[in-house]
């Protein structure tokens, strides 16, 4: 079995691509991440993460058509793949398993 390596930021990017579906491109992904993470995200960091996710085959990208609104520039859209969804499911399962093993006194302390 291939080792799952998904960092926290990559996980957030992958989830965001999945949430945005057909509207997942650099600016919308960045805005959604910033709204959810409550911090500024650089486009450089975002595109580096997207490139890593694409190399892992967890996202696909395609280039959209030219629009006047963007001064003739094309948008690069991203889609989550089946392998990407599988990776997210594995990460969620691992987190849930660990979370379920927290002692009751810690759960009470965490106010969960």
Backbone as a ProteinNet text record, in pm:
[ID]
protein_1_A
[PRIMARY]
XXXXXXXXXXXXXXXXXXXXXXXXXXXXXXXXXXXXXXXXXXXXXXXXXXXXXXXXXXXXXXXXXXXXXXXXXXXXXXXXXXXXXXXXXXXXXXXXXXXXXXXXXXXXXXXX
[TERTIARY]
83.7	0	88	49.8	123.8	107.5	220.4	216.6	141.8	51.7	-26.8	50.4	85.5	152.4	70.3	-2.8	-88.9	-72.9	-6.9	12.4	-118.2	-120.4	-242	-286.2	-191.4	-228.7	-278.4	-209.1	-254.1	-393.8	-420	-552.6	-659	-630.5	-725.9	-746.9	-638.8	-649.4	-731.9	-703.7	-777.2	-925.4	-955.5	-1095.6	-1163.1	-1092	-1149.1	-1175.6	-1082.8	-1105.3	-1232.1	-1248.5	-1367.4	-1494.5	-1488.4	-1606	-1645.6	-1548.1	-1577.7	-1620.7	-1590.1	-1627.3	-1588.6	-1684	-1652.9	-1601.5	-1600.7	-1554.8	-1420.9	-1343.5	-1216.6	-1101.6	-1062.5	-942.6	-869.8	-748.4	-661.7	-727.4	-794.6	-851.3	-963.3	-1050.2	-1161.8	-1111.7	-1012.6	-956.1	-890.6	-813.6	-745.1	-847.5	-952.4	-1053.9	-1123.3	-1156	-1224.4	-1132.3	-1006.2	-909.9	-893.1	-878.6	-858.7	-980.2	-1099.4	-1221.2	-1228.4	-1188.6	-1197.2	-1081.1	-961.4	-844	-816.1	-888.5	-872.7	-729	-665	-530.8	-505.7	-406.9	-372.5	-294.5	-326.6	-259.5	-195.3	-68.5	-4.4	-39.8	-53.8	-82.2	32.6	155.2	270.5	259.8	222.4	206.2	89.9	-16.7	-133.2	-98.6	-34.3	-1.6	102.7	193.4	289.6	215.6	117.8	38.7	-43.6	-103.8	-183.1	-95.8	27	118.5	153.4	178.9	208	87.7	-31	-151.7	-173.6	-139.2	-153.3	-50.3	71.2	173.7	132.3	59.8	9.6	-116.1	-164.1	-284.8	-410.7	-408.9	-525.6	-610.3	-555.1	-632.6	-589.8	-683.5	-655.9	-672.3	-606.4	-628.1	-659.4	-730.5	-759.7	-758.9	-730.2	-725.7	-856.8	-920.4	-1046.7	-1024.3	-1133.6	-1126.8	-1084.5	-1049	-1007.8	-1131.5	-1121.5	-1232.9	-1181.7	-1268.6	-1230.4	-1211.5	-1291.8	-1285.4	-1145.7	-1072.3	-937.1	-830.5	-868.3	-771.7	-712.7	-791.2	-744.9	-668	-655.4	-583.8	-680.2	-627.8	-708.2	-700.7	-806.5	-807.6	-766.6	-695.7	-662.2	-755.3	-842.7	-940.7	-887.2	-926.5	-882.4	-1003.2	-988.1	-1092	-1028.7	-1101.2	-1052.6	-1077.5	-983.7	-997.1	-1051.4	-1084.2	-1127.4	-1017.6	-892.3	-779	-768.6	-801.2	-801.3	-907.9	-1025.9	-1133.2	-1094	-1031.2	-986.7	-883	-789.4	-688.2	-754.3	-853.6	-923.9	-997.5	-1057.9	-1127.2	-1030.4	-912.2	-811.7	-765.9	-742.1	-698.8	-808.4	-932.2	-1043.9	-1057	-1042.1	-1051.9	-941.8	-818.5	-707.8	-734.2	-782.1	-811.2	-922.5	-1027.2	-1139	-1096.3	-1011.8	-965.1	-886.1	-797	-719.7	-810.7	-902.1	-993	-1077.6	-1123	-1205	-1126.9	-994	-910.4	-873.3	-916	-887.7	-956.1	-885.6	-947.3	-1064.4	-1164.4	-1286.8	-1256	-1157.9	-1127.2	-1071.3	-1001.3	-949.2	-1062.2	-1156	-1269.4	-1350.4	-1369	-1442.2	-1365.9	-1233.7	-1148.9	-1154.2	-1164.7	-1172.5	-1311.3	-1407.3	-1545.2	-1606.9	-1587.6	-1639.8	-1768.2
-118.2	0	124.3	219.1	344.1	424.5	479.8	559.6	690.4	720.8	843.6	957.4	1057.5	1176.5	1298.3	1348.6	1463.9	1559.8	1672.5	1773.2	1845.8	1917.1	1987.5	2090.4	2166.3	2267.3	2200.3	2094.8	2021.5	1965.2	1916.8	1862.8	1971.9	2090	2201.1	2240.4	2242.7	2276.9	2171.2	2045	1935.7	1941.2	1963.2	1976	2094	2204.1	2324.8	2302.5	2237.1	2205.1	2119.8	2024	1939.3	2016.3	2109.7	2189.5	2282.6	2346	2444.4	2380.6	2254.2	2178.3	2251.6	2289.6	2347.6	2490.7	2549.2	2686.8	2694	2585.3	2580.1	2627.3	2750.9	2803.7	2890.3	2932.9	2997.4	3098	3196.1	3304.7	3254.4	3167.5	3118.7	3023.9	2942.7	2851.9	2934.6	3035.5	3123.4	3191.7	3248.2	3319.2	3224.9	3105.3	3008.2	2964	2940	2901.1	3012.2	3135.9	3247.8	3266.3	3246.9	3259.9	3151	3030.5	2919.4	2914.4	2951.3	2941.4	3071.3	3177	3307.6	3357.4	3339.2	3394.4	3412.4	3496.1	3521	3403.5	3370.6	3261.7	3322.2	3293.7	3345.3	3254.7	3315.8	3235.1	3139.1	3179.7	3091.4	2964.1	2978.6	2860.8	2775.2	2842.2	2767.8	2686.9	2751.4	2679.7	2570.8	2590.6	2484.9	2362.9	2387.3	2276.2	2209	2289.7	2231.8	2146.8	2192.8	2116	1982.4	1984.4	1858.3	1764.2	1820.5	1737.4	1679.7	1757	1707.8	1598.6	1614.4	1511.3	1380.4	1391.2	1272.4	1217	1289.1	1252.1	1262.5	1354.9	1376.2	1492.4	1573.7	1674	1670.5	1708.9	1731.4	1879.8	1928	2068	2076.3	2180.3	2209.9	2361.8	2405.9	2549.6	2590.9	2695.8	2745.1	2839.1	2886.4	2974.9	3116.4	3191.6	3331.1	3416.2	3503.4	3593.7	3737	3829.6	3971.4	4019.3	3964.8	4007.8	3986.7	3890	3862.5	3914.5	4006.2	4065.1	3964.4	3866.7	3768.3	3652.6	3652.1	3541.5	3426.3	3307.8	3188.9	3154.1	3088.3	3037.7	2891.4	2850.6	2709.4	2651.9	2563.3	2502.6	2370.8	2339.7	2215.6	2132.6	2002.3	1907.2	1801.3	1762.4	1654.2	1521.9	1429.6	1299.6	1196	1078.4	969.7	936.1	939.4	910.8	1017.7	1142.3	1250.8	1231.2	1189.9	1162.9	1046.3	944.8	829.3	872	959.3	1008.9	1083.9	1167.2	1240.8	1145.4	1043	944.1	872.3	838.7	772	862.3	988.4	1083.4	1100.5	1112.7	1128.4	1005.8	888	764.2	758.3	797	796.8	895.3	1013.8	1114.7	1066.6	1011.5	964	852.7	761.7	651.9	704.8	798.8	857.7	934.4	1010	1088.7	999.1	886.6	793	728.9	728.5	668.2	767.5	892.2	989.3	944.1	950.1	914.3	1007.2	952.2	1027.1	1156.5	1153.4	1276	1385.6	1347.3	1446.6	1503.1	1417.5	1464.4	1565.3	1534.8	1626.7	1757.9	1745.6	1864.1	1948.7	1881.8	1952.7	2008.9	1977	2022.8	1977.3	1848.4	1791.1	1716.1
0	0	0	-82.9	-94.3	34.8	82.5	204.5	180	270.3	260.7	324	244.7	297.2	256.4	351.8	327.1	443.4	417	520.4	550	660.5	702.6	598.5	543.2	443.6	316	274	155	176.3	295.5	325.9	310.9	362.1	350.7	203.9	127	-15.3	-88.1	-60.4	-125.5	-90.4	35.5	77.4	8.2	-0.5	-62.5	-211	-279.7	-421.4	-434.9	-346.1	-349.7	-320.9	-227.7	-191.1	-305.7	-369.2	-474.4	-606.3	-623.9	-744.3	-872.5	-957.1	-1088	-1080.6	-962	-946.2	-871.7	-877.8	-804.7	-893.2	-878.4	-943.1	-840.9	-872.5	-775.7	-683.2	-739.9	-659.1	-568.1	-620	-537.1	-427.7	-460.4	-359.8	-248.7	-289.3	-192.1	-101.5	-160.7	-80.9	17.1	-28.4	58.9	173.3	140.7	244.4	347.7	299.6	392.2	482.2	426.5	507.2	613.9	577.8	673.4	770.8	724.8	809.9	885.7	849.5	915	909.3	794.1	774.8	625.8	594.2	454.3	397.6	273.4	203.5	79.5	56.8	-64.3	-181.6	-298.2	-417.5	-446.2	-414	-434.7	-353	-225.1	-138.5	-187.2	-230.7	-279.2	-403.3	-501.9	-625	-602.5	-507.6	-476.1	-420.3	-332.1	-276.1	-385.9	-473.4	-582.8	-674.9	-698.4	-783.3	-717.5	-586.1	-515.3	-521.1	-502.6	-507.4	-647.3	-747.9	-885.7	-913.8	-860.1	-877.7	-811	-700.7	-631	-697.2	-799.7	-874.4	-788.8	-694	-608.4	-660.1	-750.1	-822.8	-969.1	-1053.9	-1195.9	-1221.8	-1324.5	-1362.3	-1510.5	-1545.4	-1685.3	-1700.6	-1820.9	-1847.5	-1912.4	-1857.5	-1910.5	-2027.7	-2082.1	-2197.5	-2160.8	-2260.9	-2243	-2216.1	-2116.2	-2086.7	-2086.3	-2126.5	-2125.3	-1982.2	-1889.3	-1750.1	-1691.8	-1743	-1694.4	-1790.3	-1878.6	-1969.6	-2066.7	-2103.6	-2201.2	-2140.7	-2007.9	-1943.1	-1915.4	-1913.7	-1886.5	-1738.2	-1690.5	-1553	-1554.7	-1450	-1434.4	-1328.2	-1371	-1280.6	-1226.6	-1104.4	-1040	-1000	-1013.6	-973	-883.8	-779.7	-695.1	-769.4	-758	-824.7	-726.6	-779.9	-691.3	-591.6	-637.8	-548.5	-440.1	-474.5	-376.5	-270.5	-313	-216.6	-126.6	-187.2	-108.9	-4.4	-43.1	51	166.1	134.5	241.3	334.4	277.6	361.1	454.5	401.9	485.7	598.9	568.5	671.4	776.1	730.1	825	913.8	854.6	933.3	1039.4	999.2	1095.7	1208.6	1173.4	1276.3	1370.2	1311.4	1393.4	1487.4	1435.2	1518.9	1638.3	1612.1	1722.2	1817.9	1760	1842.9	1932.3	1876	1953.2	2067.6	2056.5	2161.1	2271.3	2258.7	2365.1	2494	2604.4	2732.1	2765.2	2833	2864.5	2938.9	3029.6	3104.1	3013	2907.2	2811.9	2726.3	2687.5	2607.6	2688.4	2817.4	2903.9	2916.8	2927.8	2939.2	2813.2	2696.7	2569.9	2544.2	2633.8	2621.5	2488.8	2459.4	2335.4	2364.3
[MASK]
++++++++++++++++++++++++++++++++++++++++++++++++++++++++++++++++++++++++++++++++++++++++++++++++++++++++++++++++

